[in-house]
Amino acid sequence: MSDVPFVLRGRVAAVLGANIDTDVIYPGRYLNITDRDKTAEHLFELAYPEIRQKLRPGDFLVAGPNFGCGSSREQAAAALKYSGCGAVIAASFARIFYRNAINLGLPAIVSASAAGECREGDELEIDLAAGEIRNLSRRITLAAAPLDPRAIELLRAGGLIPYLKAKYAAAPAAG
């Protein structure tokens, strides 16, 4: 596994509160949609439709505790990824949402103070390995939980499936 730092840079598109559940992120009535672009069209459709217009590729969402609570479906994390979201920073994540995000290649960063210290439009630099968020707009540094090196490897690869494809393509054939 690589010891090379993995740093993300982007803008805060929105700061959300606590307990943002998967039905708020991606309404359940659209679960039958499999086209990635169409999935992204319904991100936050019912509760925060303005976020889709604000979110540019590579932008970050910041939230309070328990982001991604509710159902365990991966469409909520997928809609965020396919909308171009560069990362979600939250005080805490629902366990299954967190795992789905990492497996899909969407960085999920835990920071207890980010929701209180970041504002829409702030420019951030996130060092995933060091567990540090630098708010370049406000000239402050926030603590975050460093990501496990295995999670960073999955993110570098673009998610679990691309990681496994690359791993097994490079493996010598058996027999």
N, C-alpha and C positions, 0 to 999 in steps of 0.2 A: 504494500500500500504506500501511496505517495506521501511524503512529508512536505510537499510543496504547498504553500498557503493557497487557499481557495477564497478569493475575495470577490464579493458582489458589489456592484455600484448601481444605484438607481434612485428614483424619486418616490416619495410617499404619495400614493394616489388617494388614499383615504385612511382615516383612523376610525375604527369601529369600537363598540363597547364590548361587554361581556356576553358569553353564552350565545355566540353566533352559531346557530345550528345548521346542519346540512340542508334542511329544507329552505332556509333563508338563502344559503349560498347557491343552491341549485334545486329549484322546485321539483318535487316528486312526480308531478304530472308529465315531465319531460324525460323520464327514465328510458323510454323506448327509442330515443334519438341516439344514433350511433355515429353520425357524422361529426367530427371534432369541431369544425367551424360552426355548425348549427348548435352544438352543445354550448359553446362559448357565448352565443347570442342570448342565452337565457340566464346568464350569471347574475345573481342578485335581482332578478326580474321583479319580484313581488315587493321586496322590502327596500332595496337601495338601487333602483334602476339607473340612477345617475352615475354610479360607479363604472358601468360599462363604457360610458362616454369619456370618463376621466382616465381610465386605465390605458396606458401606453405600454408597448412591449418593454419588459424589464422593470416596470414599476413594482413597488412593494405595497402590500396592505399591512396595516398595523392594527392590532386588536387587543382587547383585554383578555381575561382568563376564559378558558374552556371553549376555545375556537374549534369549530367542527364537531360539536356535540350532536347528539341525535342518532340518526341511522348510521349504519356502518358502510353504506354504499360508497364506492369510490368516485362516482360521477361528480361529487362536489369538488374534490381535489382536481379531477380531470378538467372540469370547466374552468377552474382558476388557471391551471397550466396552459390550456389551449387558448385562453383569452390573452395570453402573453404575460401574465403575472410573473415577476421575477422571483418573488419570495413572499411568504407570509410570516410576519413577526407577531407573536402573541405572548401574553403572560403565561399561558398554558394551552395545551391542545388536548382534545379528546384523543385517547390512545389510538384508536383505529384510524381516525382522520390523519394523525401524525404519520403513522406507518404507510397509509395509502399515499400521502403526499411524497414522502421520500421514495417509495417504490415507483412513483410516476415521474420522478425527477424534479419535483417542486420543492425547493428548500423551505423548511418549516423551522423557524428560529424561535427559541424560548427566551424571552427577556421580560422580567417582571416590571421594568420601568419604562419600556418603550412607549406604551400607549399614553402615559402621562407626560412624556418628554418629546414626542414627535408630533409634528403638525403636517397637515396636507401641504405638499409642495416641498418639504424638506428634502435635501439631497443627503443620502446615506451611503456609507461604505461599510460593508459587513464582512468581517473576517470569520468565516465559519469554523475554522480549526482553532483559532485563539479564543473564540467566544467574545467578540468585541464588535460593537456597533458604533461607528463614528458618525455623528450627525454633523455633517460639514456645514450646513446652514446655520446651526445654532452653536457650533464649536464646542460640542460636549461629546463625551464618550460614555456609552452605556454598556453595562455588563450583559452578556448573553451566555447561555449554556453552549459550550463548544460542542460541535457535532462529532460523533464517533467517526474515526477514520473510515470505517466500512460504509457509513452513510454518505460520507464525502465521495467515496469511490462510486457509489450508485449515482449520486448527483452529477459527477463529472461525466459519467457514461450516458446521462440522459434518462436514467431510471433503471429499474430492475431488468426489464426485457432487453433493452439494448446492451446492458452490462453482461447478461448471460449469453446473448448472441455473440458478442465479441470474445468472451471467455471460451466458449465452446468452439468457435471458429478457429481460435489459436491453439486449441488442444490437439495433441497428436491423435490420430485415429486409433481406436482399439483393435487389437487382434491381428 
